[in-house]
C-alpha cells in the first residue's frame, strides 16, 4: 500500500513553517521582538494545523528533520550561551578544569595559573580574550555537567579558532540526539498504549526546534537520555536504565528528580542498586574534573542561581512585591531557596500520592513534578520547557504544549541591553498555561486512563 500523501493545506503549512524557521535562523536578531514573535506565531499556527489535520507520520518525521537541518550553518541568533560553551570547551581541550576558574580570574592573570607553558598560553589566550567580551556570565563558575563539557571540549578541539565550526559541531551532537529521541518515542509510545504519531507533538513543536537545534541547548540530549532510561525500563533492563539516567544527570542535574519516583516501581532493594548505578555513572563521568574546588564552586553557582537570578518566573513574581513591601528591598535570597525547598516537598508529595505507581504512569507524575518545580522557580528560560513538551507526549496533558508556545514572549526582556522584562507579557504567558493546566486537572476523563497514575 503506498504511503499516504499530505493534503494541499498540509503542504502549505509545511512550506510556511520552513519559511518561518529560515527567517528565524538567518534574519531575526532577538532584539526584534515583533519579528521574532510574529514568525514564531506563524510556525506555531502551522504546527497546530498539522497536528489537527493528522499529517502522515512519515511526512512529519521528514519535516522535523528538514526543519532542523535548516539551522545547520546558522549562528545562534537568539542566545549568547554558545560563547560560554566554547569558553568551557577551549579549557577542556587544553586540559584545564572548567570548574576551577571563573572567566574573570583567568583573564585577570593572563591564564598563567590555569595554563602551564608559555606557548600554549600564547595560542589560547587571544581566543579567550575575544570570547570574554561576549560572555553573559564572566563572574560565575561553570555549571555545565560533564556530558556537556565533553561535547564542548570535542567541538573546541576540532575548531579551536572558529565560532561557526564549534556551533556546527554542537548542532551535530544535538541533531544526533534528536534522531535518537525520535526513534525512542516511536518505540515507547505504542509500548505505553499511545499511537506513534503523537511523537510529532514534540518533534514538530516550534519551541523544540528553535531552542534545541537553533540555540544549541542540551535539553534535547537530556530528554534523549530520559527516554532511553524509560525504554530500557520497559524492557526490564533496569541496570542499563540506571546508567542511561546517570548519563542524563551528567547532562543536566534535573533528572535526579526521577529517582524518588522509582522506589515503589522497582522495589526498594532493586531501587537501591539502581540509585547506586545511576550515581556511580555520574561520579565516573565527573572523574576527570574531580577536585576540592569542584564541589565548592558548583555549590557557589547553585547558591547564586537560587538566591540571585530571576527571569520569567510566576509564583516568585507574585511574592517579590510582598518582600519589597515588608522590607523595602528584594528578598530573593530568602524567597528563592524557600520556593526550591517547597518544590522538592511537592515532588515528594506527588511521588507518595501515586495510587498506581506503574511505568506507564511515570511520565505523568514526572511532568507534574517538573511543572511544580518550574512554577516555583525564580528563573525559567524558554528552553527549560522543552523537557515538559517532550514528557507531555507520553501523557494525557497538553498544557506544556501551550506553555512552550507562549514562552517566546519572555524574549521581550532582550529588546534592549537593559534586559527589562515586560511583566504583562509574563502574566499573559502564565495565565494561558495555568488556565489549560487547571482545566486538564479538573477533567475526569482521560485519553488513556492507565497513563495517569494520580487519578
C-alpha positions in Angstrom: 0.0 0.0 0.0 1.5 3.4 -1.0 2.3 5.9 1.8 -0.4 8.5 2.4 0.4 11.9 0.9 -0.2 15.2 2.7 -3.1 17.3 1.6 -2.6 20.6 -0.2 -3.3 22.5 3.1 -0.7 20.4 4.9 1.9 21.1 2.2 1.2 24.8 2.5 1.6 24.6 6.3 4.9 22.7 5.9 6.2 25.3 3.4 5.1 28.2 5.6 6.8 26.5 8.6 10.1 26.1 6.6 10.0 29.8 5.6 9.4 30.9 9.2 12.3 28.8 10.5 14.6 30.1 7.8 13.8 33.7 8.7 14.2 32.9 12.4 17.6 31.3 11.7 19.1 33.9 9.4 17.2 37.2 9.6 15.9 37.6 13.1 18.0 39.2 15.9 16.5 38.7 19.3 16.1 42.5 19.8 13.5 42.5 17.0 10.7 41.2 19.3 7.8 41.8 16.9 9.5 40.0 14.1 10.6 37.1 16.4 7.1 36.7 17.9 5.4 37.0 14.5 7.5 34.4 12.8 7.2 32.1 15.8 3.4 32.6 15.8 3.3 31.6 12.1 5.3 28.4 12.9 3.1 27.7 15.9 -0.1 28.1 13.9 1.2 25.8 11.1 2.2 23.3 13.8 -1.3 23.3 15.3 -2.9 22.8 11.9 -0.5 20.0 11.0 -1.4 18.1 14.2 -5.1 18.8 14.0 -5.2 17.7 10.3 -3.3 14.5 11.1 -0.2 14.9 9.0 1.1 11.5 7.9 3.8 10.3 10.3 6.5 9.7 7.6 6.0 13.2 6.3 6.0 14.6 9.8 9.3 12.9 10.6 10.8 14.1 7.3 9.6 17.7 8.0 11.0 17.5 11.6 14.4 16.6 10.2 14.3 19.2 7.4 13.3 22.0 9.8 16.3 21.1 11.9 18.8 20.9 9.0 17.8 24.4 8.0 19.7 25.7 11.0 22.9 23.7 10.4 25.2 26.6 9.2 23.3 29.3 11.3 24.8 31.1 14.2 22.5 31.0 17.3 21.0 34.5 17.0 18.6 34.2 19.9 21.1 33.1 22.6 24.6 34.0 23.6 25.2 30.9 25.8 27.2 29.4 22.9 30.1 31.7 23.9 30.3 30.2 27.4 30.0 26.7 25.8 33.0 27.5 23.7 34.9 29.0 26.6 34.5 25.9 28.6 35.3 23.8 25.6 38.6 25.6 25.0 39.6 25.0 28.6 38.7 21.3 28.4 40.5 20.9 25.1 43.6 22.3 26.7 43.5 20.2 29.8 42.1 22.9 32.1 39.3 22.1 34.6 36.5 24.5 33.7 35.0 24.2 37.2 38.1 25.6 38.9 38.4 29.1 37.4 36.0 31.9 36.7 36.5 33.6 33.4 37.3 36.9 35.1 40.0 35.1 37.1 41.6 33.6 34.0 41.6 36.9 32.1 43.0 38.9 35.1 46.1 36.8 35.4 46.6 36.0 31.7 45.7 32.3 32.3 49.1 31.8 33.9 47.6 29.9 36.8 45.4 27.6 34.7 47.5 27.0 31.6 51.1 25.9 32.0 53.5 26.6 29.2 54.1 30.0 27.5 53.4 28.6 24.0 50.1 27.1 25.0 49.0 30.3 26.7 50.1 32.3 23.7 47.8 30.2 21.4 44.9 30.1 23.8 44.8 33.5 25.5 43.7 35.5 22.4 40.7 33.2 21.8 39.7 33.6 25.5 40.1 37.3 25.4 37.9 37.6 22.4 35.3 35.3 23.9 35.4 37.1 27.3 33.8 40.2 25.8 30.8 38.1 24.6 30.2 36.1 27.8 26.9 36.7 29.7 28.3 35.3 33.0 32.0 36.1 33.3 31.9 36.2 37.1 30.4 32.8 37.7 31.9 29.3 37.7 30.7 26.9 35.1 27.6 24.9 35.9 27.5 22.6 32.9 27.9 18.9 33.9 30.4 16.5 32.3 28.5 15.3 29.2 28.1 18.9 28.1 31.8 19.5 28.9 32.9 16.6 26.8 30.8 17.8 23.9 32.2 21.4 24.4 35.8 20.1 24.6 35.4 17.9 21.4 33.9 20.9 19.5 36.6 23.3 20.6 39.3 20.7 19.8 38.0 20.3 16.3 37.5 24.0 15.8 39.9 25.9 18.1 39.6 29.2 16.3 36.1 29.1 14.8 32.9 30.1 16.5 30.9 28.8 13.4 32.7 25.5 13.3 32.2 25.0 17.1 28.5 25.8 16.8 28.1 23.4 13.9 29.7 20.6 15.9 27.3 21.1 18.9 24.4 21.2 16.4 25.5 17.9 15.0 25.5 16.4 18.5 22.0 17.7 19.3 20.8 16.6 15.9 22.0 13.0 16.6 20.4 13.1 20.0 17.1 14.3 18.4 17.2 11.4 15.9 17.6 9.0 18.8 14.8 10.8 20.6 12.5 10.3 17.6 13.4 6.6 17.4 12.8 6.1 21.2 9.4 8.0 21.0 8.2 5.8 18.2 9.3 2.7 20.2 7.9 3.9 23.6 4.6 5.3 22.6 3.0 2.0 21.4 4.5 0.2 24.3 2.8 2.6 26.7 -0.5 2.5 24.9 -0.3 5.7 22.8 -0.3 6.0 19.0 3.1 6.6 17.4 2.0 9.8 15.6 1.9 11.6 19.0 5.7 11.8 18.6 5.1 14.7 16.2 3.8 16.8 19.1 7.3 17.1 20.3 9.3 16.7 17.1 7.5 19.5 15.3 6.9 21.9 18.2 8.4 25.3 17.3 10.0 25.8 20.8 11.8 22.5 20.5 13.2 23.3 17.0 14.2 26.9 17.8 15.7 26.3 21.3 17.4 23.0 20.8 18.7 22.8 17.2 18.6 26.6 16.8 20.0 27.9 20.1 22.1 24.8 20.9 20.7 24.0 24.3 21.4 20.5 25.6 17.9 19.8 27.0 17.5 17.8 23.8 20.3 15.5 24.8 18.9 15.3 28.3 15.4 14.3 27.1 17.0 11.6 24.9 18.7 10.0 27.9 15.5 10.1 30.0 13.6 8.4 27.2 16.4 5.8 26.9 16.1 5.1 30.6 12.3 4.7 30.3 12.6 2.5 27.2 15.2 0.2 28.9 12.9 0.0 32.0 10.0 -1.0 29.7 12.2 -3.9 28.5 13.1 -4.9 32.1 16.8 -3.8 31.6 16.9 -1.8 34.8 20.7 -1.8 35.3 21.2 -0.3 31.8 18.4 2.1 32.5 20.3 3.3 35.6 23.3 4.0 33.5 21.2 5.9 31.0 19.6 8.0 33.7 23.1 8.7 35.1 24.1 10.0 31.7 21.0 12.2 31.8 22.0 13.6 35.2 25.5 14.2 33.9 24.0 16.3 31.1 21.7 18.4 33.4 21.3 17.6 37.1 17.4 17.8 36.9 16.8 14.1 36.2 17.8 13.4 39.8 14.1 14.1 40.4 13.2 10.9 38.7 14.8 8.7 41.4 12.1 9.2 44.1 9.5 8.0 41.6 11.2 4.7 41.1 11.3 3.3 44.6 7.8 1.7 44.6 8.1 0.8 40.9 11.3 -1.2 41.2 11.0 -2.5 44.8 13.3 -1.0 47.4 16.2 -3.4 47.1 16.4 -3.1 43.3 15.8 0.7 43.7 18.9 0.9 46.0 21.1 -0.8 43.4 19.5 1.3 40.6 20.4 4.5 42.5 23.9 3.4 43.2 24.4 2.6 39.5 23.0 5.9 38.5 25.1 7.9 40.9 28.1 5.8 40.2 27.8 6.7 36.5 27.6 10.4 37.4 30.7 10.1 39.6 32.6 8.3 36.9 31.8 11.0 34.4 32.8 13.7 36.8 36.1 11.8 37.5 38.2 13.9 35.1 37.1 17.1 36.8 37.2 16.0 40.5 39.0 18.4 42.8 38.4 20.1 46.1 37.3 23.1 44.2 34.7 21.2 42.1 32.1 20.8 44.9 32.7 24.2 46.4 32.4 26.1 43.2 29.3 24.2 41.9 27.7 24.9 45.3 28.5 28.6 44.9 27.0 28.6 41.5 23.8 26.8 42.6 23.6 29.2 45.6 23.8 32.2 43.2 21.2 30.6 40.9 18.6 30.2 43.7 19.4 33.4 45.6 20.2 35.9 42.9 18.9 35.0 39.4 15.4 35.9 38.3 13.7 35.6 34.9 10.3 34.7 33.6 9.1 33.4 37.0 5.5 33.0 38.1 4.9 32.4 41.8 8.1 34.2 42.7 7.0 37.3 40.9 3.8 37.4 43.0 5.8 37.1 46.2 8.6 39.5 45.2 6.5 42.7 45.8 5.5 41.4 49.2 9.2 41.3 50.1 9.6 44.9 48.9 6.6 46.0 50.8 7.8 44.4 54.1 11.5 45.3 53.9 11.9 47.8 51.0 14.3 45.5 49.1 14.3 42.3 47.1 14.0 39.2 49.4 15.1 36.7 46.7 17.8 35.4 48.9 15.1 34.1 51.2 12.2 33.5 48.8 14.3 31.6 46.2 15.6 28.9 48.4 12.3 28.6 50.2 10.4 28.0 47.0 13.1 25.5 45.9 12.5 23.6 49.1 8.8 23.8 48.7 9.1 22.4 45.1 11.1 19.5 46.5 8.4 18.7 49.1 5.7 18.9 46.5 7.6 16.5 44.3 7.9 14.0 47.2 4.2 14.5 47.9 3.4 13.7 44.3 5.5 10.5 44.5 3.8 9.5 47.7 0.3 10.2 46.4 0.5 7.9 43.4 -2.1 5.3 43.6 -0.9 3.1 40.7 2.9 3.6 40.5 3.4 1.9 37.2 5.9 2.6 34.4 3.1 3.8 32.2 2.2 6.5 34.8 5.8 7.6 35.4 5.8 10.3 32.7 2.6 11.9 34.1 4.0 12.2 37.6 7.4 13.4 36.4 5.7 16.0 34.2 3.7 17.4 37.1 6.7 17.3 39.4 8.8 19.3 37.0 5.8 21.7 36.4 5.7 22.4 40.1 9.5 22.9 40.1 9.3 25.5 37.3 6.2 27.1 38.7 8.1 27.9 41.9 11.5 28.6 40.3 12.9 32.1 40.1 14.3 31.5 36.6 12.5 29.8 33.8 14.3 30.2 30.4 12.2 29.0 27.4 14.4 26.1 26.6 13.8 24.6 30.0 10.2 23.9 28.9 11.3 21.6 26.0 11.6 18.8 28.5 8.0 19.3 29.6 6.8 19.4 26.0 8.6 16.1 25.4 7.2 14.4 28.6 3.7 15.6 27.8 3.7 13.4 24.6 3.7 10.4 26.9 0.7 11.7 29.0 -2.8 12.9 28.5 -1.7 16.5 29.3 -1.3 19.2 26.7 -0.7 22.3 28.8 3.0 22.0 28.3 2.5 22.5 24.5 0.6 25.7 25.2 3.3 26.9 27.7 6.0 26.2 25.2 4.1 28.2 22.6 3.7 31.2 24.9 7.2 31.1 26.4 8.6 33.0 23.4 7.0 36.1 25.0 9.8 36.1 27.6 12.2 37.3 24.8 10.7 40.7 25.4 13.4 41.1 28.0 16.1 41.3 25.3 14.7 44.2 23.3 17.4 46.5 24.8 20.7 45.9 26.5 19.0 46.7 29.9 17.2 43.3 29.8 14.0 44.6 31.3 11.1 42.2 31.4 7.6 43.1 30.4 5.6 41.7 33.3 2.3 42.0 31.4 3.7 39.5 28.8 4.9 37.3 31.6 1.4 37.4 33.1 -0.1 36.5 29.7 2.2 33.5 29.4 1.4 32.1 32.8 -2.3 32.9 32.6 -2.6 30.9 29.4 -0.6 28.0 30.8 -2.3 27.8 34.2 -5.8 28.1 32.6 -5.1 25.0 30.4 -3.4 23.1 33.3 -6.4 23.7 35.7 -8.9 22.7 33.0 -7.0 19.5 32.4 -6.5 18.7 36.1 -10.3 19.1 36.7 -11.3 16.8 33.8 -12.4 13.4 34.9 -11.9 11.8 31.5 -8.5 10.9 30.0 -7.4 9.6 26.7 -5.8 6.6 28.3 -6.7 6.0 31.9 -3.8 3.7 32.6 -1.4 6.6 31.8 -2.4 8.7 34.7 -1.4 7.1 38.0 -2.6 10.1 40.0 -6.3 9.7 39.2 
